[in-house]
């Protein structure tokens, strides 16, 4: 009975984007922690995650097998090494990415929470 609510494209998309935002936060934390590590290369969520997400949304396959798509971390190939020790982390870039990711995470949390609140209202017949 409640499966259609949790299998909707909007809910599944929000959930997957939330997974990506949480993993991106881990990558940013790792990047900041290793800002002074010689030879460290910046990490980020693999770009293929966004491409696969778009593709599955376009074909309508996201809701049918939501657990088969998971974000992964990979070395950021677009990050340039500006230091002689080979480290590609720029603190300013990481702080901006952290703020942007935080806003996206809050928004996505709100979207998922609203879906759950709607379910609660449907079950109890009253809002909170």
C-alpha positions as CSV (number, residue, x, y, z in Angstrom):
1,X,0.0,0.0,0.0
2,X,2.8,2.5,0.8
3,X,5.2,1.1,-1.7
4,X,4.0,3.4,-4.5
5,X,4.9,6.4,-2.3
6,X,8.5,5.2,-1.8
7,X,8.8,4.0,-5.4
8,X,8.0,7.4,-6.9
9,X,10.6,8.9,-9.2
10,X,10.8,12.1,-7.1
11,X,11.3,10.3,-3.9
12,X,13.9,7.9,-5.3
13,X,15.8,10.7,-7.1
14,X,15.9,12.8,-3.9
15,X,17.2,9.7,-2.0
16,X,19.9,9.0,-4.5
17,X,21.0,12.7,-4.6
18,X,21.0,12.7,-0.8
19,X,23.3,9.6,-0.9
20,X,25.6,11.5,-3.4
21,X,25.6,14.6,-1.2
22,X,26.6,12.6,1.9
23,X,29.4,10.9,0.0
24,X,30.6,14.2,-1.4
25,X,30.8,15.6,2.2
26,X,33.0,12.7,3.1
27,X,35.2,13.5,0.1
28,X,35.4,17.1,1.0
29,X,36.4,16.3,4.6
30,X,39.1,13.9,3.3
31,X,40.4,16.6,0.9
32,X,40.6,19.2,3.6
33,X,42.3,16.7,6.0
34,X,44.9,16.0,3.3
35,X,45.4,19.5,2.1
36,X,49.1,19.4,3.2
37,X,49.8,15.7,2.2
38,X,52.3,15.6,-0.6
39,X,51.0,13.8,-3.7
40,X,47.4,13.7,-2.5
41,X,44.9,14.1,-5.3
42,X,41.5,15.6,-4.7
43,X,38.5,13.2,-4.4
44,X,34.9,13.7,-5.5
45,X,31.8,11.7,-6.4
46,X,32.3,9.9,-9.7
47,X,30.8,11.9,-12.6
48,X,29.3,8.7,-13.9
49,X,26.8,8.7,-11.0
50,X,25.1,11.8,-12.3
51,X,25.1,10.5,-15.9
52,X,23.6,7.2,-14.8
53,X,21.0,9.0,-12.6
54,X,19.9,11.2,-15.6
55,X,19.8,8.2,-17.9
56,X,17.6,6.1,-15.5
57,X,15.3,9.1,-14.8
58,X,14.8,9.6,-18.6
59,X,14.0,5.9,-19.1
60,X,11.9,5.6,-16.0
61,X,14.1,2.8,-14.6
62,X,15.1,4.6,-11.3
63,X,12.1,3.6,-9.3
64,X,12.2,0.0,-10.5
65,X,15.7,-0.8,-9.2
66,X,16.8,2.1,-6.9
67,X,19.4,0.1,-5.0
68,X,21.4,-0.9,-8.0
69,X,22.8,2.7,-8.4
70,X,25.2,3.9,-5.8
71,X,27.6,6.9,-5.8
72,X,31.3,6.2,-5.6
73,X,34.4,8.3,-5.0
74,X,37.0,8.8,-7.5
75,X,40.0,11.0,-8.1
76,X,39.0,14.4,-9.5
77,X,40.7,14.4,-12.9
78,X,39.8,18.1,-13.5
79,X,41.6,19.3,-10.3
80,X,44.9,20.9,-11.3
81,X,48.0,20.5,-9.3
82,X,49.4,23.9,-8.5
83,X,51.8,22.9,-5.8
84,X,55.3,21.5,-6.4
85,X,54.6,18.5,-4.1
86,X,51.8,17.2,-6.4
87,X,48.8,17.9,-4.1
88,X,45.7,19.1,-6.0
89,X,43.6,20.3,-3.1
90,X,42.8,24.0,-3.0
91,X,41.3,24.9,0.4
92,X,39.2,27.8,-1.0
93,X,37.6,25.5,-3.5
94,X,36.9,22.8,-0.8
95,X,35.2,25.4,1.5
96,X,33.0,26.6,-1.3
97,X,32.1,23.1,-2.3
98,X,31.3,22.3,1.3
99,X,29.0,25.2,1.6
100,X,27.2,24.4,-1.7
101,X,26.9,20.7,-0.7
102,X,25.5,21.6,2.7
103,X,22.7,23.7,1.1
104,X,21.9,20.9,-1.4
105,X,21.9,18.3,1.5
106,X,19.5,20.5,3.5
107,X,17.2,20.9,0.5
108,X,17.2,17.2,-0.3
109,X,16.6,16.3,3.4
110,X,13.5,18.5,3.3
111,X,12.2,16.9,0.2
112,X,12.5,13.4,1.6
113,X,11.1,14.5,5.0
114,X,8.1,16.0,3.2
115,X,7.4,12.7,1.5
116,X,7.4,11.0,4.8
117,X,5.2,13.7,6.4
118,X,2.7,13.2,3.6
119,X,2.6,9.5,4.3
120,X,2.1,10.2,8.0
121,X,-0.8,12.5,7.2
122,X,-2.4,9.9,5.0
123,X,-2.1,7.3,7.7
124,X,-3.2,9.3,10.7
125,X,-5.5,11.8,8.9
126,X,-3.9,14.7,10.7
127,X,-0.8,16.9,10.3
128,X,1.7,17.5,13.1
